[in-house]
Amino acid sequence: MKPLMILACLLLCGGQAVAGGYDFLRKVGVNYTTFPTEMTEEVLVITHQQAGELVDAVGPVFVAENRDTEILCVRPVDGNHTLVVYAQHNPDFSDDYYRVILITYDQDGKWCDAMLDRDWSSDWTVEVGPGQNAQRAYSSSLDFSSHTTFTRTNTFRQYDQGNYNAPQWLVRWHQSYEIDKDGHFHVTEVKEDERSGNVAAIDHEILVNMRLYSLLMTPILGDNTMEVWNAFIPEAEATYGGASKLLANGIVSAELGDLYLNNPQRFVQWMGTHRDGKNHLMPYFERCDCIIDGESVRQEVSRLTDSQARKHLEPIVADWE
C-alpha cells in the first residue's frame, strides 16, 4: 500500500495515545512508551518474532511468514479486553500488498477472537474499449464509534487516469461490527450506502467479487459469520442473473475455501446442520472439491457430534482429493 493510501485509510481518527495498561505487548518486547488508541499515519513496527507470538498464534492463516508487521492502533475494549489492529506488508511483492488483522486479547495476552482482511486496497487498469483504458480502485477504512463498535467502509470506483476524485462510477458499502463481553467479534450489518454513475452489467459482476472479498473479514469465533455469508448469496445471484451463472463463475466457491480455513469445524458444523433449501451456500460448497483439501475436510466432518450432519456431508466430500 502506498503511503498516501495508508494515510487515506487511517486518517479517520485523531492520534490520541495512552501509556501503560498493555503489559502483554511489553512482555513480548514491544516496548514503546505509548500506544496509539486511534488510527494515525504513524505506525509501530514490530519484529517477525513478536508478530509470531502476537499474530501467528491465532492459526495457520494468520502466520506472518516474511511479512513486515506494524501496529496501527491498540484500543481498550472494556476492563478485560484489548483490541489490536495490525497491518502486514510482504517485501517480496509490491508496496500495495497489504493485509489488515484485528485481534482481541484478554488481560493475560491470550487471543480471544480475530479477523483477517486479505485485500485492504488495490488498483488496476482495465480496457473499456478499443485502445481505451480506465483505472479501477478498491479501498477500505475503519471508523471506531465506541470502545466496542466499529465500521469498515469499502469503496469501489472506476475513473480516468488522473481523475480519481471524479469517477465514472462509484459504489460504497459498509460492514459494522461489535465486540461482546468475551472479546468476540460479531457482524451487525452489511449494507450498500452509495451508488453513482453508470455501473454496467459486467461491472456488477466484478462488484459481487469485491463484496465477497470484503466479507472475508469475518470473525474466527463470532457466531454469525456463516449467516452473514448465507444472507448475501441471494443478492449476489440476482446480480449475476441467476444462481447457475454465479455457480459457473466459481468465485463464491473460491472464497468459501478461504472462509473454511478461518474455522474449519465451525464451517462444516454449519453446513451439516443447515440441510434445507435455506442453505444458499451448499451448492457452492459442493463445488469446492478442487479448493478445499479433501483429507482436511473429511477429518473435520468425522469430528461432528451430530450424526445426521456427518451423514449429510460424508458423501459430498468422500472423493475430494
Secondary structure, 3 states (H helix, E strand, C coil): CCHHHHHHHHCCCCCCEECCCCHHHHHCCCCCCCEECCCCCCCEEECHHHHHHHCHHHCHHHCCCCCEEEEEEEEECCCCEEEEEEEEECCCCCCCCEEEEEEEEECCCCEEEEEEECCCCEEEEEEEECCEEEEEEEEEEEEECCCCEEEEEEEEEEECCCCCCCCCEEEEEEEEEEECCCCCEEEEEEEEEEEEECCCHHHHHHHHHHHHHHHCCCCCCCCCHHHHHHHHHHHHHHHHCCHHHHHHHCHHHHHHHHHHHHCHHHHHHHHHHCCCCCCCCHHHHCCCCCCCCHHHHHHHHHCCCCHHHHHHHHHHHCCCC
